[in-house]
Amino acid sequence: MNHDSLRAAADWYVRLGDGQCTADDRAAWQVWYDQAVEHRDAWQRVERLKDLLGQAPQRGSAALERVGHSRLTTRRGVLAGVGVVGLAAGAYAVMPWLAPVPIDWVATAAGEQRELHLPDGGQLLLGPQTRVGIAYGRRERTLHLAQGAMRLSTGVDSQGRPLRVLARDGWIRPMGTRFTVVQSARDTLVAVQEHAVEVLSTGSKFPLRVSEGQRLRFSAQVPGIPVTADGSEDAWTRGVVQAMDQPLAEFLQALQIQSGVPLSCDPAIGALRVSGSFLARDPRRSLATLAEQHRLRLEPRGKAWHLSAR
């Protein structure tokens, strides 16, 4: 893990825990947290260290003794970031299972799906234009969803290690299950096909249970409420793009990601609302149907397709 990120996470931890913390401080932290996966990893690491040392004072004291000569600074009367980084280094020395776990990143291109077999027997399906990091350590299993969509069918881990999915807006804990996660620019959508998951959004204190047949749309600011799924949430796993009263320009962007074929329309019709189910593997046919429904003109532009008003 990048030590600069860990140092920054520790400093933010101190700053947010200070009684003088303001709404502007929390907003600034959110910007930092959302900037990079490394920032979110570092934040989780600092919180884990704090929890562990609080629950195991004898081990915590040993870690402190190992770093007794580390350079410490104070900030508003409490231990600041460099001191916590020193504590982290000492904790790793006496508790090696806390050391950062290497992350193996896997990415797909537009129009590509990829299925992976995980070390614990689980199966992971990546949607197009998706990036996921796999980090299986001695004590825990973590999947990092940086962008895109994934479907996870969990395995039974012989070591009993807990499993979490870390997304931009929070984390998801599977409970022996199959579920999908779609991360958009606005929020994160979780839908459960089997059993259940727990979801904790970044801004919440308590997780929400999402059961089989339910979905939850949440963001860092809004935890959301579980509702009945309508089946469209995992349409992408079948190569289907569903639109429900969606602006044409937004629909074309989604179909382009799923198909890998460049698609566009005239700005004048970009706000046209469209609905229906469309096959990503045959975007020309899907757009031909759409053009006929809305009296539009479909024309090729090299390897791309363009819609315009008649």
Buried (B, 14 or more C-beta within 10 A) or exposed (E): BEEEBBBBBBBBBBBEEBEEBEEEBEEBBBEBBEEEBBBBBBBBBBEBBBEBBEEEEEBBEBBBEBBEEBEBEEBEEEBBBBBBBBBBBBBBBBBEEBBBBEBEEEBBEEBBBBEBEBEBEBBBBBBBBBBBBBBBBEEBBBBBBBBBBBBBBBBEBEEEBEBBBBBBBBBBBBBEBBBBBBBBEEBBBBBBBBBBBBBBBBBBEEBBBBEBEBBBBBBBEEBBEBEEBEEBBBBBBEBBBBBEEBBBBBBBEBBBBBBBBBBBBBEEBBEBEBEBEBBBEEBEEBBBBBBEEBEBEBEEEEEEBBBBEE
